[in-house]
Amino acid sequence: MRGTPAGKQVVVVGLGNPGPAYASHRHNIGFVLVDTLAREAQASWRAGREKSETCTIELEGSRVVLLKPLTFMNLSGHAVLPVLKRSNADPARMIVAHDDMDLAAGTVRIKVGGGDGGHKGVRSIADSLRFRDFIRVRLGVGRPPHGMPPEEFVLSDFRPEEAEIRKNLISAGMIAVRLVIRDGVGAAQNALHSGRLPAVAGARGL
């Protein structure tokens, strides 16, 4: 987004693939997170001409745009870029929530910039924006079982015995987003990664 004015609007992107066939997949945990934030705020999604759905909520005292790309994962950046431009949003304040196979199942971490870890949605956003230093909320789904290709693993549902892991990913992911908005990245990382989470208004407990 070189040459684009950077405003104070906060955009939270949840990554996933559109359509009911993908809704329960591990790859769609980012969608589930922003869907939950929207539902708790009683906000409605609006389809945009930029191949996305958006809604606007109040979160930790800030006006926040939630965004779901509808381009399919590999082209997520094609939906994110026009929304950032239209919102005059600073890409450095954007939060992208996504599944991560490099983290143990149920683990949530906050990261700024760096590589994409093989995640094609994160890569598409970085390539489209020509900017990598956005904030990532990494939702750990663990590694695939022996013999299962990674692509097949992320496009599979959470098993019934993983229901609590999925629930905690959403809960901790929502708290991570709230802490970043309220306290900034550094303080949010310290709180989340140490396990000493402060109270966050409106957030579900872990």
VOPAGU-2260 file (C-alpha; in pm, 1 decimal, decimal comma):
REM VOPAGU-2260
SITE   aa  ch    i         X         Y         Z
SITE  MET   A    0       0,0       0,0       0,0
SITE  ARG   A    1     280,4     236,1     -79,9
SITE  GLY   A    2     163,9     594,2    -126,6
SITE  THR   A    3    -172,3     526,4      36,2
SITE  PRO   A    4    -272,6     748,1     331,3
SITE  ALA   A    5    -285,9     554,4     658,0
SITE  GLY   A    6    -574,7     639,1     890,0
SITE  LYS   A    7    -672,1     512,3    1233,2
SITE  GLN   A    8    -940,6     268,8    1120,3
SITE  VAL   A    9    -878,7     -79,4    1259,9
SITE  VAL   A   10    -956,5    -374,0    1031,6
SITE  VAL   A   11    -975,2    -731,1    1164,7
SITE  VAL   A   12    -955,9    -995,3     890,4
SITE  GLY   A   13   -1064,8   -1353,0     947,4
SITE  LEU   A   14    -931,1   -1597,0     689,5
SITE  GLY   A   15   -1123,1   -1888,8     546,3
SITE  ASN   A   16   -1297,1   -2023,5     238,0
SITE  PRO   A   17   -1655,3   -1920,0     155,0
SITE  GLY   A   18   -1946,9   -2159,7     142,5
SITE  PRO   A   19   -2104,4   -2419,3     372,4
SITE  ALA   A   20   -1880,7   -2699,9     245,6
SITE  TYR   A   21   -1581,0   -2532,6     411,3
SITE  ALA   A   22   -1747,4   -2387,3     720,8
SITE  SER   A   23   -1626,6   -2648,4     973,0
SITE  HIS   A   24   -1273,9   -2687,8     837,8
SITE  ARG   A   25    -963,8   -2602,9    1041,2
SITE  HIS   A   26    -868,9   -2361,6     762,4
SITE  ASN   A   27   -1184,0   -2159,7     843,6
SITE  ILE   A   28   -1112,7   -2090,9    1210,3
SITE  GLY   A   29   -1039,3   -1725,8    1123,8
SITE  PHE   A   30   -1388,3   -1693,5     974,3
SITE  VAL   A   31   -1536,7   -1844,4    1290,1
SITE  LEU   A   32   -1351,7   -1593,9    1508,6
SITE  VAL   A   33   -1480,0   -1283,7    1327,7
SITE  ASP   A   34   -1827,0   -1438,5    1293,8
SITE  THR   A   35   -1831,6   -1476,8    1673,3
SITE  LEU   A   36   -1720,1   -1116,9    1727,3
SITE  ALA   A   37   -1996,1    -997,6    1492,6
SITE  ARG   A   38   -2259,2   -1213,7    1660,4
SITE  GLU   A   39   -2167,6   -1092,6    2008,7
SITE  ALA   A   40   -2193,2    -733,0    1885,5
SITE  GLN   A   41   -2526,9    -815,6    1715,7
SITE  ALA   A   42   -2384,4    -683,8    1389,3
SITE  SER   A   43   -2488,7    -793,1    1040,8
SITE  TRP   A   44   -2254,6    -878,6     755,5
SITE  ARG   A   45   -2280,3    -683,6     430,3
SITE  ALA   A   46   -2163,0    -813,3      94,6
SITE  GLY   A   47   -1924,1    -571,7     -77,5
SITE  ARG   A   48   -1823,5    -523,8    -435,1
SITE  GLU   A   49   -1466,7    -614,6    -335,5
SITE  LYS   A   50   -1551,0    -988,0    -304,8
SITE  SER   A   51   -1581,4    -966,6      71,4
SITE  GLU   A   52   -1823,7    -939,9     357,9
SITE  THR   A   53   -1776,8    -667,3     617,3
SITE  CYS   A   54   -1944,3    -537,0     927,3
SITE  THR   A   55   -1859,1    -258,5    1168,5
SITE  ILE   A   56   -1859,3    -303,0    1546,3
SITE  GLU   A   57   -1741,1    -124,0    1858,2
SITE  LEU   A   58   -1462,4    -317,3    2028,7
SITE  GLU   A   59   -1267,0    -198,6    2332,3
SITE  GLY   A   60   -1370,1     159,4    2264,4
SITE  SER   A   61   -1266,5     154,3    1897,9
SITE  ARG   A   62   -1463,0     138,9    1575,5
SITE  VAL   A   63   -1354,6    -184,4    1408,1
SITE  VAL   A   64   -1427,9    -320,4    1061,6
SITE  LEU   A   65   -1452,0    -700,1    1048,8
SITE  LEU   A   66   -1368,7    -851,2     710,8
SITE  LYS   A   67   -1414,3   -1194,2     553,0
SITE  PRO   A   68   -1259,7   -1236,8     206,7
SITE  LEU   A   69   -1486,7   -1433,0     -27,8
SITE  THR   A   70   -1218,5   -1493,3    -290,0
SITE  PHE   A   71   -1107,0   -1829,4    -152,0
SITE  MET   A   72    -795,3   -1847,8      59,7
SITE  ASN   A   73    -525,8   -1818,9    -207,3
SITE  LEU   A   74    -659,9   -1481,8    -327,6
SITE  SER   A   75    -746,5   -1326,7       9,1
SITE  GLY   A   76    -537,1   -1018,8     -59,9
SITE  HIS   A   77    -755,4    -927,7    -358,2
SITE  ALA   A   78   -1042,8    -869,0    -115,0
SITE  VAL   A   79    -841,1    -711,5     166,9
SITE  LEU   A   80    -657,4    -443,2     -31,1
SITE  PRO   A   81    -962,9    -251,6    -164,2
SITE  VAL   A   82   -1130,0    -251,4     178,5
SITE  LEU   A   83    -817,9    -107,3     341,2
SITE  LYS   A   84    -797,6     161,3      74,7
SITE  ARG   A   85   -1166,5     248,7      99,9
SITE  SER   A   86   -1141,7     264,6     480,0
SITE  ASN   A   87    -818,8     467,9     467,5
SITE  ALA   A   88    -685,1     209,9     714,1
SITE  ASP   A   89    -326,2     169,1     827,2
SITE  PRO   A   90    -208,3    -181,6     724,9
SITE  ALA   A   91      24,9    -182,5    1026,8
SITE  ARG   A   92    -284,2    -179,9    1253,0
SITE  MET   A   93    -463,4    -455,1    1061,6
SITE  ILE   A   94    -514,2    -781,3    1251,4
SITE  VAL   A   95    -532,9   -1105,3    1051,0
SITE  ALA   A   96    -666,3   -1415,0    1230,5
SITE  HIS   A   97    -569,3   -1745,5    1068,8
SITE  ASP   A   98    -509,6   -2113,9    1131,7
SITE  ASP   A   99    -150,3   -2218,6    1195,3
SITE  MET   A  100      -9,4   -2571,4    1173,0
SITE  ASP   A  101     319,1   -2464,8    1333,9
SITE  LEU   A  102     145,3   -2416,0    1668,9
SITE  ALA   A  103      15,5   -2692,3    1891,4
SITE  ALA   A  104    -358,7   -2743,0    1867,9
SITE  GLY   A  105    -534,9   -2492,6    2094,0
SITE  THR   A  106    -240,0   -2252,2    2120,4
SITE  VAL   A  107    -286,9   -1885,1    2025,3
SITE  ARG   A  108      -0,9   -1647,9    1955,6
SITE  ILE   A  109      34,2   -1288,5    1834,6
SITE  LYS   A  110     296,9   -1205,9    1574,8
SITE  VAL   A  111     390,2    -897,6    1374,3
SITE  GLY   A  112     532,5    -938,7    1025,3
SITE  GLY   A  113     776,9   -1211,4     931,5
SITE  GLY   A  114     721,0   -1500,1     694,2
SITE  ASP   A  115     388,6   -1651,8     605,0
SITE  GLY   A  116     474,1   -2001,1     731,9
SITE  GLY   A  117     334,5   -2148,3     411,4
SITE  HIS   A  118     -10,8   -2003,1     473,7
SITE  LYS   A  119    -137,6   -1897,6     132,1
SITE  GLY   A  120    -395,5   -1655,1     265,0
SITE  VAL   A  121    -135,0   -1463,4     466,0
SITE  ARG   A  122      96,9   -1472,1     164,1
SITE  SER   A  123    -172,2   -1333,3     -66,0
SITE  ILE   A  124    -239,5   -1041,9     169,6
SITE  ALA   A  125     130,9    -959,2     202,6
SITE  ASP   A  126     179,0    -977,6    -174,9
SITE  SER   A  127    -127,1    -765,3    -253,5
SITE  LEU   A  128     -40,4    -498,2       1,7
SITE  ARG   A  129     334,6    -516,4     -68,2
SITE  PHE   A  130     356,4    -500,4     309,7
SITE  ARG   A  131     421,4    -778,8     561,2
SITE  ASP   A  132     427,0    -605,0     897,4
SITE  PHE   A  133      60,4    -647,4     980,3
SITE  ILE   A  134     -50,1    -815,4    1302,8
SITE  ARG   A  135    -130,7   -1184,9    1296,4
SITE  VAL   A  136    -337,5   -1375,7    1552,2
SITE  ARG   A  137    -218,9   -1730,7    1495,2
SITE  LEU   A  138    -469,2   -2000,7    1587,4
SITE  GLY   A  139    -287,5   -2328,8    1638,4
SITE  VAL   A  140    -443,3   -2636,2    1479,0
SITE  GLY   A  141    -141,8   -2865,4    1519,1
SITE  ARG   A  142      26,9   -3091,6    1267,2
SITE  PRO   A  143    -151,7   -3347,7    1048,1
SITE  PRO   A  144    -145,5   -3715,3    1144,1
SITE  HIS   A  145     130,3   -3923,1     990,9
SITE  GLY   A  146      68,4   -3977,8     621,1
SITE  MET   A  147    -193,6   -3703,3     579,4
SITE  PRO   A  148     -91,8   -3416,1     347,1
SITE  PRO   A  149    -107,9   -3071,5     513,4
SITE  GLU   A  150    -354,4   -2946,0     249,3
SITE  GLU   A  151    -592,9   -3229,2     331,1
SITE  PHE   A  152    -553,4   -3173,7     705,6
SITE  VAL   A  153    -650,2   -2804,8     705,8
SITE  LEU   A  154    -945,1   -2883,4     477,3
SITE  SER   A  155   -1082,0   -3130,6     730,6
SITE  ASP   A  156   -1321,9   -3076,0    1020,5
SITE  PHE   A  157   -1221,7   -3067,2    1383,4
SITE  ARG   A  158   -1288,0   -3410,6    1531,6
SITE  PRO   A  159   -1562,0   -3441,1    1798,5
SITE  GLU   A  160   -1297,1   -3493,5    2066,7
SITE  GLU   A  161   -1138,8   -3161,4    1961,5
SITE  ALA   A  162   -1451,1   -2957,3    2040,8
SITE  GLU   A  163   -1291,0   -2805,4    2351,7
SITE  ILE   A  164    -975,3   -2717,7    2157,5
SITE  ARG   A  165   -1182,5   -2539,1    1893,5
SITE  LYS   A  166   -1381,2   -2353,6    2160,9
SITE  ASN   A  167   -1063,4   -2238,5    2336,1
SITE  LEU   A  168    -907,0   -2125,0    2007,5
SITE  ILE   A  169   -1201,5   -1893,3    1946,4
SITE  SER   A  170   -1210,8   -1770,0    2305,3
SITE  ALA   A  171    -836,9   -1702,0    2325,7
SITE  GLY   A  172    -830,9   -1558,3    1974,2
SITE  MET   A  173   -1104,3   -1310,5    2060,7
SITE  ILE   A  174    -919,4   -1207,0    2375,9
SITE  ALA   A  175    -600,4   -1162,7    2170,1
SITE  VAL   A  176    -780,3    -932,0    1926,1
SITE  ARG   A  177    -933,5    -730,6    2208,8
SITE  LEU   A  178    -600,3    -695,0    2390,4
SITE  VAL   A  179    -420,3    -576,5    2077,1
SITE  ILE   A  180    -685,9    -311,5    2017,2
SITE  ARG   A  181    -700,9    -203,6    2380,4
SITE  ASP   A  182    -339,6    -226,7    2498,0
SITE  GLY   A  183    -122,5    -253,2    2185,4
SITE  VAL   A  184      73,4    -544,8    2045,6
SITE  GLY   A  185     354,6    -561,0    2300,0
SITE  ALA   A  186     129,2    -566,1    2605,1
SITE  ALA   A  187    -107,0    -811,8    2434,8
SITE  GLN   A  188     180,5   -1048,5    2355,4
SITE  ASN   A  189     309,9   -1031,8    2712,6
SITE  ALA   A  190     -32,1   -1107,6    2857,4
SITE  LEU   A  191    -129,4   -1380,8    2613,2
SITE  HIS   A  192     204,2   -1559,1    2590,6
SITE  SER   A  193     257,9   -1556,9    2968,6
SITE  GLY   A  194     -88,4   -1694,3    3032,5
SITE  ARG   A  195    -163,8   -1410,2    3276,5
SITE  LEU   A  196    -461,6   -1264,6    3096,8
SITE  PRO   A  197    -623,6    -950,9    3235,5
SITE  ALA   A  198   -1000,0    -914,7    3239,0
SITE  VAL   A  199   -1136,9    -808,5    2901,8
SITE  ALA   A  200   -1487,5    -665,2    2894,5
SITE  GLY   A  201   -1729,3    -873,9    2692,5
SITE  ALA   A  202   -1481,8   -1153,0    2623,0
SITE  ARG   A  203   -1546,7   -1511,8    2714,7
SITE  GLY   A  204   -1312,0   -1665,0    2968,4
SITE  LEU   A  205   -1068,2   -1932,8    2867,3
